[in-house]
Amino acid sequence: MDNNDKIPQKLLKKIKKIEIRSRVLVNEAISGGYNSVFRGYGMEFEEVREYAPGDDYRTIDWNVTARHSTPYVKRYKEERQLNVMLLIDSSGSLFYGSKDETKKDKLIETASLIAFTALSNQDKIGAYFFTDEPEKIILPSKNKNTILRLIREIIFLKPKHKKTNLNLAVDFIIETMKRRGVVFLLSDFYSPLDIKKIFIAGKKHDIIPVIFSDEFEELPVNLGLIDMIDNETGETKLVDTSSSYYKNSILKRKKEKETLLNDLKKYNIEPMFIKTDDDIEKVIMKYFKLRLKKIKT
């Protein structure tokens, strides 16, 4: 790495603050167990045994019960370590932002906070950077230097491509992540997603889509003729924001996002939504608390 790729001092201070905040996130937001926030994690299947009074009926193994004509329950052993994988969209569309920060800025902060939270819990954290092609892989580790390298890559990675292929990232998980884990898919989701692939990956892993957005992208605001840059092609276009074509393109984008959300809901996958003017910590804490509440009910 040359000197130009060193993390600026201002950014280092910000990362340090994120590291401190992650400890608060673990201790306060999750209230008694980071693992318990994730579906089925913290426990690993060990064996089945006959049902005994007081056993949780939800642990009954109905297949074994049917074969033996007597109730059997699944026994679990505690699994103390999670594998946390960040699938990071590195395409050009993330560089958009109509306010002080871009979607990319929010992605950096979110990924950093998740990484430090996992590290605080002694979990392994890795990353897969993608556009419409694989860009870089960082294998899961619980080494702090690996976390800092991961954050450095998020900030300074210069992808060879600018477009997006979300299915490529999900295929990576299906094909290579053998040990079950928690997968954060960080993107603005402006790319077709095969929901069947998410379903397949979700059978083994806990999939958490993190959807970044900017309010202006989905508001058909009439600003007359303005120059717009397509961050995935680099082209500058003169766009008439009062035209029906522009308004319809915004409505189409919103409809595609709504379809995606409905598909995720069918498979009981709860996305995390982050806007360019959001407080990241509050969003993540609220999301984790909601998941914990659902698990307890």
VEXVOMAR-548487 format. One record per residue (C-alpha): residue in one letter; x, y, z. Coordinates in Angstrom, 3 decimals. Example, Ala and Ser with C-alpha at 12.3 -4.5 7.8 and 13.67 -1.06 7.14 Angstrom:
residues 2
<r><r>A</r><c1>12.300</c1><c2>-4.500</c2><c3>7.800</c3></r>
<r><r>S</r><c1>13.670</c1><c2>-1.060</c2><c3>7.140</c3></r>
//
This chain:
residues 297
<r><r>M</r><c1>0.000</c1><c2>0.000</c2><c3>0.000</c3></r>
<r><r>D</r><c1>1.402</c1><c2>3.435</c2><c3>-0.900</c3></r>
<r><r>N</r><c1>1.131</c1><c2>6.516</c2><c3>1.280</c3></r>
<r><r>N</r><c1>-1.870</c1><c2>7.809</c2><c3>-0.675</c3></r>
<r><r>D</r><c1>-3.861</c1><c2>4.783</c2><c3>0.438</c3></r>
<r><r>K</r><c1>-3.334</c1><c2>5.372</c2><c3>4.148</c3></r>
<r><r>I</r><c1>-6.487</c1><c2>6.080</c2><c3>6.118</c3></r>
<r><r>P</r><c1>-6.750</c1><c2>9.847</c2><c3>6.767</c3></r>
<r><r>Q</r><c1>-6.376</c1><c2>10.870</c2><c3>10.420</c3></r>
<r><r>K</r><c1>-9.897</c1><c2>12.315</c2><c3>10.454</c3></r>
<r><r>L</r><c1>-11.298</c1><c2>9.006</c2><c3>9.247</c3></r>
<r><r>L</r><c1>-9.219</c1><c2>7.060</c2><c3>11.764</c3></r>
<r><r>K</r><c1>-10.845</c1><c2>9.080</c2><c3>14.543</c3></r>
<r><r>K</r><c1>-14.241</c1><c2>8.286</c2><c3>13.107</c3></r>
<r><r>I</r><c1>-13.423</c1><c2>4.574</c2><c3>12.969</c3></r>
<r><r>K</r><c1>-12.269</c1><c2>4.719</c2><c3>16.603</c3></r>
<r><r>K</r><c1>-15.593</c1><c2>6.259</c2><c3>17.571</c3></r>
<r><r>I</r><c1>-17.397</c1><c2>3.510</c2><c3>15.658</c3></r>
<r><r>E</r><c1>-15.381</c1><c2>0.893</c2><c3>17.560</c3></r>
<r><r>I</r><c1>-16.441</c1><c2>2.421</c2><c3>20.884</c3></r>
<r><r>R</r><c1>-20.069</c1><c2>2.628</c2><c3>19.755</c3></r>
<r><r>S</r><c1>-20.005</c1><c2>-1.025</c2><c3>18.752</c3></r>
<r><r>R</r><c1>-19.282</c1><c2>-1.984</c2><c3>22.361</c3></r>
<r><r>V</r><c1>-22.343</c1><c2>-0.033</c2><c3>23.440</c3></r>
<r><r>L</r><c1>-24.330</c1><c2>-1.794</c2><c3>20.740</c3></r>
<r><r>V</r><c1>-23.322</c1><c2>-5.187</c2><c3>22.078</c3></r>
<r><r>N</r><c1>-23.881</c1><c2>-4.314</c2><c3>25.748</c3></r>
<r><r>E</r><c1>-27.088</c1><c2>-2.298</c2><c3>25.504</c3></r>
<r><r>A</r><c1>-28.990</c1><c2>-2.919</c2><c3>22.292</c3></r>
<r><r>I</r><c1>-28.864</c1><c2>-6.671</c2><c3>22.417</c3></r>
<r><r>S</r><c1>-29.359</c1><c2>-6.983</c2><c3>26.180</c3></r>
<r><r>G</r><c1>-27.874</c1><c2>-10.293</c2><c3>27.171</c3></r>
<r><r>G</r><c1>-26.668</c1><c2>-12.042</c2><c3>24.062</c3></r>
<r><r>Y</r><c1>-25.476</c1><c2>-10.948</c2><c3>20.631</c3></r>
<r><r>N</r><c1>-25.992</c1><c2>-14.499</c2><c3>19.340</c3></r>
<r><r>S</r><c1>-29.644</c1><c2>-14.558</c2><c3>20.396</c3></r>
<r><r>V</r><c1>-30.473</c1><c2>-11.786</c2><c3>17.931</c3></r>
<r><r>F</r><c1>-29.966</c1><c2>-14.174</c2><c3>15.048</c3></r>
<r><r>R</r><c1>-32.392</c1><c2>-16.913</c2><c3>14.096</c3></r>
<r><r>G</r><c1>-31.267</c1><c2>-20.214</c2><c3>15.575</c3></r>
<r><r>Y</r><c1>-27.774</c1><c2>-19.035</c2><c3>16.406</c3></r>
<r><r>G</r><c1>-25.936</c1><c2>-19.567</c2><c3>19.622</c3></r>
<r><r>M</r><c1>-27.067</c1><c2>-23.209</c2><c3>19.423</c3></r>
<r><r>E</r><c1>-25.966</c1><c2>-26.080</c2><c3>17.220</c3></r>
<r><r>F</r><c1>-27.870</c1><c2>-29.360</c2><c3>16.678</c3></r>
<r><r>E</r><c1>-26.338</c1><c2>-32.296</c2><c3>18.568</c3></r>
<r><r>E</r><c1>-28.803</c1><c2>-35.228</c2><c3>18.724</c3></r>
<r><r>V</r><c1>-32.416</c1><c2>-36.300</c2><c3>19.307</c3></r>
<r><r>R</r><c1>-33.831</c1><c2>-37.913</c2><c3>22.462</c3></r>
<r><r>E</r><c1>-37.230</c1><c2>-38.945</c2><c3>23.777</c3></r>
<r><r>Y</r><c1>-39.537</c1><c2>-36.181</c2><c3>24.928</c3></r>
<r><r>A</r><c1>-39.631</c1><c2>-35.543</c2><c3>28.688</c3></r>
<r><r>P</r><c1>-42.158</c1><c2>-33.465</c2><c3>30.669</c3></r>
<r><r>G</r><c1>-41.124</c1><c2>-29.820</c2><c3>30.616</c3></r>
<r><r>D</r><c1>-39.412</c1><c2>-29.969</c2><c3>27.205</c3></r>
<r><r>D</r><c1>-40.267</c1><c2>-27.196</c2><c3>24.775</c3></r>
<r><r>Y</r><c1>-42.773</c1><c2>-28.639</c2><c3>22.295</c3></r>
<r><r>R</r><c1>-41.187</c1><c2>-26.465</c2><c3>19.579</c3></r>
<r><r>T</r><c1>-38.072</c1><c2>-28.689</c2><c3>19.683</c3></r>
<r><r>I</r><c1>-40.026</c1><c2>-31.831</c2><c3>18.721</c3></r>
<r><r>D</r><c1>-38.542</c1><c2>-33.592</c2><c3>15.697</c3></r>
<r><r>W</r><c1>-41.704</c1><c2>-34.641</c2><c3>13.890</c3></r>
<r><r>N</r><c1>-39.950</c1><c2>-36.927</c2><c3>11.381</c3></r>
<r><r>V</r><c1>-38.301</c1><c2>-39.006</c2><c3>14.119</c3></r>
<r><r>T</r><c1>-41.506</c1><c2>-38.902</c2><c3>16.187</c3></r>
<r><r>A</r><c1>-43.486</c1><c2>-40.334</c2><c3>13.268</c3></r>
<r><r>R</r><c1>-40.986</c1><c2>-43.169</c2><c3>12.756</c3></r>
<r><r>H</r><c1>-40.956</c1><c2>-44.216</c2><c3>16.429</c3></r>
<r><r>S</r><c1>-44.583</c1><c2>-43.418</c2><c3>17.274</c3></r>
<r><r>T</r><c1>-43.389</c1><c2>-41.564</c2><c3>20.376</c3></r>
<r><r>P</r><c1>-42.310</c1><c2>-37.923</c2><c3>20.769</c3></r>
<r><r>Y</r><c1>-38.640</c1><c2>-37.076</c2><c3>20.225</c3></r>
<r><r>V</r><c1>-37.011</c1><c2>-33.675</c2><c3>20.686</c3></r>
<r><r>K</r><c1>-33.889</c1><c2>-32.129</c2><c3>19.206</c3></r>
<r><r>R</r><c1>-31.004</c1><c2>-31.408</c2><c3>21.567</c3></r>
<r><r>Y</r><c1>-28.621</c1><c2>-28.549</c2><c3>20.945</c3></r>
<r><r>K</r><c1>-25.233</c1><c2>-27.578</c2><c3>22.187</c3></r>
<r><r>E</r><c1>-24.082</c1><c2>-24.015</c2><c3>22.593</c3></r>
<r><r>E</r><c1>-22.192</c1><c2>-22.595</c2><c3>19.653</c3></r>
<r><r>R</r><c1>-20.209</c1><c2>-19.662</c2><c3>20.967</c3></r>
<r><r>Q</r><c1>-18.778</c1><c2>-18.313</c2><c3>17.750</c3></r>
<r><r>L</r><c1>-20.521</c1><c2>-16.943</c2><c3>14.690</c3></r>
<r><r>N</r><c1>-19.195</c1><c2>-16.542</c2><c3>11.190</c3></r>
<r><r>V</r><c1>-20.292</c1><c2>-13.100</c2><c3>10.015</c3></r>
<r><r>M</r><c1>-19.917</c1><c2>-12.320</c2><c3>6.307</c3></r>
<r><r>L</r><c1>-20.385</c1><c2>-8.912</c2><c3>4.709</c3></r>
<r><r>L</r><c1>-21.399</c1><c2>-8.949</c2><c3>1.040</c3></r>
<r><r>I</r><c1>-20.437</c1><c2>-5.440</c2><c3>-0.054</c3></r>
<r><r>D</r><c1>-21.815</c1><c2>-3.866</c2><c3>-3.206</c3></r>
<r><r>S</r><c1>-18.936</c1><c2>-1.835</c2><c3>-4.658</c3></r>
<r><r>S</r><c1>-20.785</c1><c2>-0.554</c2><c3>-7.731</c3></r>
<r><r>G</r><c1>-20.968</c1><c2>3.062</c2><c3>-8.856</c3></r>
<r><r>S</r><c1>-24.567</c1><c2>3.713</c2><c3>-7.789</c3></r>
<r><r>L</r><c1>-23.493</c1><c2>3.758</c2><c3>-4.117</c3></r>
<r><r>F</r><c1>-21.645</c1><c2>7.030</c2><c3>-4.692</c3></r>
<r><r>Y</r><c1>-24.908</c1><c2>8.926</c2><c3>-4.971</c3></r>
<r><r>G</r><c1>-26.091</c1><c2>11.264</c2><c3>-2.234</c3></r>
<r><r>S</r><c1>-28.277</c1><c2>14.355</c2><c3>-2.353</c3></r>
<r><r>K</r><c1>-27.355</c1><c2>15.381</c2><c3>1.199</c3></r>
<r><r>D</r><c1>-24.121</c1><c2>15.674</c2><c3>3.178</c3></r>
<r><r>E</r><c1>-23.319</c1><c2>11.958</c2><c3>2.865</c3></r>
<r><r>T</r><c1>-23.573</c1><c2>9.419</c2><c3>0.072</c3></r>
<r><r>K</r><c1>-24.929</c1><c2>5.881</c2><c3>0.254</c3></r>
<r><r>K</r><c1>-21.292</c1><c2>4.766</c2><c3>0.152</c3></r>
<r><r>D</r><c1>-20.505</c1><c2>6.832</c2><c3>3.259</c3></r>
<r><r>K</r><c1>-23.355</c1><c2>5.134</c2><c3>5.091</c3></r>
<r><r>L</r><c1>-22.235</c1><c2>1.718</c2><c3>3.867</c3></r>
<r><r>I</r><c1>-18.719</c1><c2>2.326</c2><c3>5.218</c3></r>
<r><r>E</r><c1>-20.044</c1><c2>3.317</c2><c3>8.626</c3></r>
<r><r>T</r><c1>-22.562</c1><c2>0.450</c2><c3>8.769</c3></r>
<r><r>A</r><c1>-20.059</c1><c2>-2.223</c2><c3>7.718</c3></r>
<r><r>S</r><c1>-17.508</c1><c2>-0.867</c2><c3>10.211</c3></r>
<r><r>L</r><c1>-20.019</c1><c2>-0.899</c2><c3>13.059</c3></r>
<r><r>I</r><c1>-21.126</c1><c2>-4.463</c2><c3>12.262</c3></r>
<r><r>A</r><c1>-17.489</c1><c2>-5.590</c2><c3>11.987</c3></r>
<r><r>F</r><c1>-16.500</c1><c2>-4.143</c2><c3>15.364</c3></r>
<r><r>T</r><c1>-19.678</c1><c2>-5.517</c2><c3>16.962</c3></r>
<r><r>A</r><c1>-18.775</c1><c2>-9.000</c2><c3>15.724</c3></r>
<r><r>L</r><c1>-15.191</c1><c2>-8.562</c2><c3>16.909</c3></r>
<r><r>S</r><c1>-16.405</c1><c2>-7.507</c2><c3>20.377</c3></r>
<r><r>N</r><c1>-18.270</c1><c2>-10.805</c2><c3>20.575</c3></r>
<r><r>Q</r><c1>-15.203</c1><c2>-12.819</c2><c3>19.457</c3></r>
<r><r>D</r><c1>-16.912</c1><c2>-13.731</c2><c3>16.181</c3></r>
<r><r>K</r><c1>-15.174</c1><c2>-14.192</c2><c3>12.849</c3></r>
<r><r>I</r><c1>-15.840</c1><c2>-11.473</c2><c3>10.294</c3></r>
<r><r>G</r><c1>-15.102</c1><c2>-11.553</c2><c3>6.561</c3></r>
<r><r>A</r><c1>-16.147</c1><c2>-9.741</c2><c3>3.405</c3></r>
<r><r>Y</r><c1>-16.890</c1><c2>-10.330</c2><c3>-0.257</c3></r>
<r><r>F</r><c1>-16.693</c1><c2>-7.240</c2><c3>-2.470</c3></r>
<r><r>F</r><c1>-18.604</c1><c2>-7.394</c2><c3>-5.730</c3></r>
<r><r>T</r><c1>-19.873</c1><c2>-5.381</c2><c3>-8.677</c3></r>
<r><r>D</r><c1>-21.107</c1><c2>-7.378</c2><c3>-11.660</c3></r>
<r><r>E</r><c1>-17.911</c1><c2>-9.372</c2><c3>-11.138</c3></r>
<r><r>P</r><c1>-16.094</c1><c2>-10.587</c2><c3>-7.995</c3></r>
<r><r>E</r><c1>-13.760</c1><c2>-7.820</c2><c3>-6.804</c3></r>
<r><r>K</r><c1>-12.117</c1><c2>-9.003</c2><c3>-3.566</c3></r>
<r><r>I</r><c1>-12.495</c1><c2>-11.572</c2><c3>-0.777</c3></r>
<r><r>I</r><c1>-11.375</c1><c2>-11.215</c2><c3>2.838</c3></r>
<r><r>L</r><c1>-11.635</c1><c2>-14.537</c2><c3>4.629</c3></r>
<r><r>P</r><c1>-13.407</c1><c2>-14.576</c2><c3>8.042</c3></r>
<r><r>S</r><c1>-11.143</c1><c2>-13.776</c2><c3>10.971</c3></r>
<r><r>K</r><c1>-11.480</c1><c2>-12.386</c2><c3>14.489</c3></r>
<r><r>N</r><c1>-8.188</c1><c2>-10.525</c2><c3>14.257</c3></r>
<r><r>K</r><c1>-8.501</c1><c2>-6.761</c2><c3>14.741</c3></r>
<r><r>N</r><c1>-5.955</c1><c2>-6.124</c2><c3>12.005</c3></r>
<r><r>T</r><c1>-8.209</c1><c2>-8.010</c2><c3>9.600</c3></r>
<r><r>I</r><c1>-11.105</c1><c2>-5.749</c2><c3>10.596</c3></r>
<r><r>L</r><c1>-9.001</c1><c2>-2.638</c2><c3>9.942</c3></r>
<r><r>R</r><c1>-7.927</c1><c2>-4.077</c2><c3>6.586</c3></r>
<r><r>L</r><c1>-11.566</c1><c2>-4.772</c2><c3>5.763</c3></r>
<r><r>I</r><c1>-12.534</c1><c2>-1.181</c2><c3>6.540</c3></r>
<r><r>R</r><c1>-9.579</c1><c2>0.112</c2><c3>4.535</c3></r>
<r><r>E</r><c1>-10.726</c1><c2>-1.948</c2><c3>1.534</c3></r>
<r><r>I</r><c1>-14.282</c1><c2>-0.617</c2><c3>1.824</c3></r>
<r><r>I</r><c1>-12.914</c1><c2>2.931</c2><c3>1.708</c3></r>
<r><r>F</r><c1>-10.162</c1><c2>2.597</c2><c3>-0.881</c3></r>
<r><r>L</r><c1>-11.082</c1><c2>-0.380</c2><c3>-3.075</c3></r>
<r><r>K</r><c1>-11.013</c1><c2>0.627</c2><c3>-6.721</c3></r>
<r><r>P</r><c1>-13.337</c1><c2>-1.868</c2><c3>-8.410</c3></r>
<r><r>K</r><c1>-12.607</c1><c2>-2.929</c2><c3>-11.964</c3></r>
<r><r>H</r><c1>-16.296</c1><c2>-2.738</c2><c3>-12.814</c3></r>
<r><r>K</r><c1>-19.115</c1><c2>-0.318</c2><c3>-11.931</c3></r>
<r><r>K</r><c1>-22.335</c1><c2>-2.253</c2><c3>-12.489</c3></r>
<r><r>T</r><c1>-24.114</c1><c2>-4.551</c2><c3>-10.013</c3></r>
<r><r>N</r><c1>-25.000</c1><c2>-8.244</c2><c3>-9.871</c3></r>
<r><r>L</r><c1>-26.577</c1><c2>-9.139</c2><c3>-6.523</c3></r>
<r><r>N</r><c1>-27.080</c1><c2>-12.763</c2><c3>-7.563</c3></r>
<r><r>L</r><c1>-23.314</c1><c2>-13.116</c2><c3>-7.893</c3></r>
<r><r>A</r><c1>-22.922</c1><c2>-12.321</c2><c3>-4.190</c3></r>
<r><r>V</r><c1>-25.644</c1><c2>-14.757</c2><c3>-3.121</c3></r>
<r><r>D</r><c1>-24.100</c1><c2>-17.494</c2><c3>-5.308</c3></r>
<r><r>F</r><c1>-20.809</c1><c2>-16.936</c2><c3>-3.500</c3></r>
<r><r>I</r><c1>-22.472</c1><c2>-17.673</c2><c3>-0.153</c3></r>
<r><r>I</r><c1>-24.308</c1><c2>-20.736</c2><c3>-1.448</c3></r>
<r><r>E</r><c1>-21.201</c1><c2>-22.218</c2><c3>-3.050</c3></r>
<r><r>T</r><c1>-18.433</c1><c2>-21.348</c2><c3>-0.583</c3></r>
<r><r>M</r><c1>-19.813</c1><c2>-20.649</c2><c3>2.906</c3></r>
<r><r>K</r><c1>-20.074</c1><c2>-24.190</c2><c3>4.263</c3></r>
<r><r>R</r><c1>-20.295</c1><c2>-23.347</c2><c3>7.965</c3></r>
<r><r>R</r><c1>-23.531</c1><c2>-21.639</c2><c3>8.831</c3></r>
<r><r>G</r><c1>-23.345</c1><c2>-17.973</c2><c3>9.650</c3></r>
<r><r>V</r><c1>-24.860</c1><c2>-14.513</c2><c3>9.501</c3></r>
<r><r>V</r><c1>-24.748</c1><c2>-12.764</c2><c3>6.128</c3></r>
<r><r>F</r><c1>-25.233</c1><c2>-9.025</c2><c3>5.683</c3></r>
<r><r>L</r><c1>-25.931</c1><c2>-8.082</c2><c3>2.055</c3></r>
<r><r>L</r><c1>-25.131</c1><c2>-4.351</c2><c3>1.839</c3></r>
<r><r>S</r><c1>-26.415</c1><c2>-2.641</c2><c3>-1.311</c3></r>
<r><r>D</r><c1>-28.891</c1><c2>-0.118</c2><c3>-2.687</c3></r>
<r><r>F</r><c1>-30.504</c1><c2>-3.102</c2><c3>-4.451</c3></r>
<r><r>Y</r><c1>-30.722</c1><c2>-1.469</c2><c3>-7.882</c3></r>
<r><r>S</r><c1>-30.178</c1><c2>-4.832</c2><c3>-9.520</c3></r>
<r><r>P</r><c1>-32.473</c1><c2>-7.820</c2><c3>-10.158</c3></r>
<r><r>L</r><c1>-32.355</c1><c2>-10.366</c2><c3>-7.350</c3></r>
<r><r>D</r><c1>-33.371</c1><c2>-13.995</c2><c3>-7.756</c3></r>
<r><r>I</r><c1>-35.436</c1><c2>-14.493</c2><c3>-4.610</c3></r>
<r><r>K</r><c1>-35.076</c1><c2>-18.282</c2><c3>-4.962</c3></r>
<r><r>K</r><c1>-31.338</c1><c2>-17.917</c2><c3>-4.406</c3></r>
<r><r>I</r><c1>-32.009</c1><c2>-15.955</c2><c3>-1.204</c3></r>
<r><r>F</r><c1>-34.360</c1><c2>-18.747</c2><c3>-0.101</c3></r>
<r><r>I</r><c1>-31.669</c1><c2>-21.390</c2><c3>-0.732</c3></r>
<r><r>A</r><c1>-29.010</c1><c2>-19.371</c2><c3>1.115</c3></r>
<r><r>G</r><c1>-31.487</c1><c2>-18.647</c2><c3>3.919</c3></r>
<r><r>K</r><c1>-31.995</c1><c2>-22.345</c2><c3>4.619</c3></r>
<r><r>K</r><c1>-28.497</c1><c2>-22.478</c2><c3>6.068</c3></r>
<r><r>H</r><c1>-27.598</c1><c2>-18.890</c2><c3>6.893</c3></r>
<r><r>D</r><c1>-29.255</c1><c2>-15.900</c2><c3>8.485</c3></r>
<r><r>I</r><c1>-29.568</c1><c2>-13.435</c2><c3>5.591</c3></r>
<r><r>I</r><c1>-29.909</c1><c2>-9.743</c2><c3>6.441</c3></r>
<r><r>P</r><c1>-30.353</c1><c2>-7.395</c2><c3>3.461</c3></r>
<r><r>V</r><c1>-29.143</c1><c2>-3.885</c2><c3>4.339</c3></r>
<r><r>I</r><c1>-30.812</c1><c2>-1.505</c2><c3>1.886</c3></r>
<r><r>F</r><c1>-29.261</c1><c2>1.949</c2><c3>1.397</c3></r>
<r><r>S</r><c1>-31.306</c1><c2>4.714</c2><c3>-0.162</c3></r>
<r><r>D</r><c1>-31.452</c1><c2>8.434</c2><c3>-0.751</c3></r>
<r><r>E</r><c1>-34.765</c1><c2>10.245</c2><c3>-0.514</c3></r>
<r><r>F</r><c1>-34.236</c1><c2>12.142</c2><c3>-3.756</c3></r>
<r><r>E</r><c1>-33.839</c1><c2>8.931</c2><c3>-5.774</c3></r>
<r><r>E</r><c1>-37.459</c1><c2>7.968</c2><c3>-5.190</c3></r>
<r><r>L</r><c1>-39.084</c1><c2>11.428</c2><c3>-5.257</c3></r>
<r><r>P</r><c1>-40.237</c1><c2>12.711</c2><c3>-8.674</c3></r>
<r><r>V</r><c1>-39.143</c1><c2>16.293</c2><c3>-7.911</c3></r>
<r><r>N</r><c1>-39.478</c1><c2>18.796</c2><c3>-10.738</c3></r>
<r><r>L</r><c1>-36.183</c1><c2>20.711</c2><c3>-11.001</c3></r>
<r><r>G</r><c1>-36.435</c1><c2>21.370</c2><c3>-14.727</c3></r>
<r><r>L</r><c1>-33.440</c1><c2>20.480</c2><c3>-16.912</c3></r>
<r><r>I</r><c1>-30.467</c1><c2>19.209</c2><c3>-14.900</c3></r>
<r><r>D</r><c1>-27.272</c1><c2>17.272</c2><c3>-15.605</c3></r>
<r><r>M</r><c1>-27.238</c1><c2>13.804</c2><c3>-14.036</c3></r>
<r><r>I</r><c1>-24.316</c1><c2>11.404</c2><c3>-13.864</c3></r>
<r><r>D</r><c1>-24.941</c1><c2>7.689</c2><c3>-14.198</c3></r>
<r><r>N</r><c1>-22.457</c1><c2>6.392</c2><c3>-11.612</c3></r>
<r><r>E</r><c1>-22.503</c1><c2>2.889</c2><c3>-13.107</c3></r>
<r><r>T</r><c1>-21.617</c1><c2>4.024</c2><c3>-16.640</c3></r>
<r><r>G</r><c1>-19.926</c1><c2>7.379</c2><c3>-15.978</c3></r>
<r><r>E</r><c1>-22.163</c1><c2>9.071</c2><c3>-18.559</c3></r>
<r><r>T</r><c1>-23.550</c1><c2>12.568</c2><c3>-17.995</c3></r>
<r><r>K</r><c1>-27.065</c1><c2>13.121</c2><c3>-19.297</c3></r>
<r><r>L</r><c1>-29.294</c1><c2>16.170</c2><c3>-19.512</c3></r>
<r><r>V</r><c1>-32.536</c1><c2>15.093</c2><c3>-17.844</c3></r>
<r><r>D</r><c1>-35.886</c1><c2>16.861</c2><c3>-17.930</c3></r>
<r><r>T</r><c1>-37.238</c1><c2>16.202</c2><c3>-14.424</c3></r>
<r><r>S</r><c1>-40.652</c1><c2>17.521</c2><c3>-15.454</c3></r>
<r><r>S</r><c1>-41.052</c1><c2>14.886</c2><c3>-18.170</c3></r>
<r><r>S</r><c1>-43.348</c1><c2>11.882</c2><c3>-17.860</c3></r>
<r><r>Y</r><c1>-40.382</c1><c2>9.675</c2><c3>-18.819</c3></r>
<r><r>Y</r><c1>-38.412</c1><c2>10.798</c2><c3>-15.755</c3></r>
<r><r>K</r><c1>-41.422</c1><c2>10.482</c2><c3>-13.431</c3></r>
<r><r>N</r><c1>-42.215</c1><c2>7.016</c2><c3>-14.771</c3></r>
<r><r>S</r><c1>-38.594</c1><c2>5.913</c2><c3>-14.259</c3></r>
<r><r>I</r><c1>-38.851</c1><c2>6.948</c2><c3>-10.588</c3></r>
<r><r>L</r><c1>-42.171</c1><c2>5.116</c2><c3>-10.184</c3></r>
<r><r>K</r><c1>-40.692</c1><c2>2.027</c2><c3>-11.881</c3></r>
<r><r>R</r><c1>-37.758</c1><c2>2.070</c2><c3>-9.464</c3></r>
<r><r>K</r><c1>-40.123</c1><c2>2.316</c2><c3>-6.476</c3></r>
<r><r>K</r><c1>-42.284</c1><c2>-0.510</c2><c3>-7.816</c3></r>
<r><r>E</r><c1>-39.236</c1><c2>-2.771</c2><c3>-8.279</c3></r>
<r><r>K</r><c1>-38.183</c1><c2>-2.057</c2><c3>-4.686</c3></r>
<r><r>E</r><c1>-41.708</c1><c2>-2.810</c2><c3>-3.415</c3></r>
<r><r>T</r><c1>-41.708</c1><c2>-6.118</c2><c3>-5.313</c3></r>
<r><r>L</r><c1>-38.370</c1><c2>-7.032</c2><c3>-3.737</c3></r>
<r><r>L</r><c1>-39.648</c1><c2>-6.217</c2><c3>-0.237</c3></r>
<r><r>N</r><c1>-42.782</c1><c2>-8.286</c2><c3>-0.781</c3></r>
<r><r>D</r><c1>-40.669</c1><c2>-11.224</c2><c3>-1.978</c3></r>
<r><r>L</r><c1>-38.406</c1><c2>-10.976</c2><c3>1.085</c3></r>
<r><r>K</r><c1>-41.456</c1><c2>-10.839</c2><c3>3.346</c3></r>
<r><r>K</r><c1>-42.767</c1><c2>-14.092</c2><c3>1.832</c3></r>
<r><r>Y</r><c1>-39.604</c1><c2>-15.818</c2><c3>3.049</c3></r>
<r><r>N</r><c1>-39.690</c1><c2>-14.099</c2><c3>6.437</c3></r>
<r><r>I</r><c1>-36.553</c1><c2>-12.092</c2><c3>5.696</c3></r>
<r><r>E</r><c1>-36.512</c1><c2>-8.733</c2><c3>7.468</c3></r>
<r><r>P</r><c1>-34.346</c1><c2>-6.078</c2><c3>5.730</c3></r>
<r><r>M</r><c1>-32.578</c1><c2>-3.209</c2><c3>7.457</c3></r>
<r><r>F</r><c1>-33.224</c1><c2>0.181</c2><c3>5.846</c3></r>
<r><r>I</r><c1>-30.641</c1><c2>2.971</c2><c3>5.968</c3></r>
<r><r>K</r><c1>-31.086</c1><c2>6.409</c2><c3>4.406</c3></r>
<r><r>T</r><c1>-28.318</c1><c2>8.900</c2><c3>3.732</c3></r>
<r><r>D</r><c1>-29.572</c1><c2>11.147</c2><c3>6.546</c3></r>
<r><r>D</r><c1>-30.037</c1><c2>8.368</c2><c3>9.135</c3></r>
<r><r>D</r><c1>-28.187</c1><c2>7.878</c2><c3>12.407</c3></r>
<r><r>I</r><c1>-26.620</c1><c2>4.467</c2><c3>11.736</c3></r>
<r><r>E</r><c1>-26.348</c1><c2>3.438</c2><c3>15.364</c3></r>
<r><r>K</r><c1>-30.022</c1><c2>4.130</c2><c3>16.077</c3></r>
<r><r>V</r><c1>-31.120</c1><c2>2.179</c2><c3>13.000</c3></r>
<r><r>I</r><c1>-29.037</c1><c2>-0.884</c2><c3>13.911</c3></r>
<r><r>M</r><c1>-30.067</c1><c2>-0.812</c2><c3>17.570</c3></r>
<r><r>K</r><c1>-33.735</c1><c2>-0.557</c2><c3>16.618</c3></r>
<r><r>Y</r><c1>-33.348</c1><c2>-3.436</c2><c3>14.155</c3></r>
<r><r>F</r><c1>-31.612</c1><c2>-5.719</c2><c3>16.667</c3></r>
<r><r>K</r><c1>-34.152</c1><c2>-4.936</c2><c3>19.386</c3></r>
<r><r>L</r><c1>-36.991</c1><c2>-5.760</c2><c3>16.993</c3></r>
<r><r>R</r><c1>-35.401</c1><c2>-9.111</c2><c3>16.109</c3></r>
<r><r>L</r><c1>-34.855</c1><c2>-9.940</c2><c3>19.767</c3></r>
<r><r>K</r><c1>-38.473</c1><c2>-9.092</c2><c3>20.544</c3></r>
<r><r>K</r><c1>-39.699</c1><c2>-11.379</c2><c3>17.758</c3></r>
<r><r>I</r><c1>-37.519</c1><c2>-14.236</c2><c3>19.020</c3></r>
<r><r>K</r><c1>-38.908</c1><c2>-13.905</c2><c3>22.551</c3></r>
<r><r>T</r><c1>-42.561</c1><c2>-13.866</c2><c3>21.433</c3></r>
//
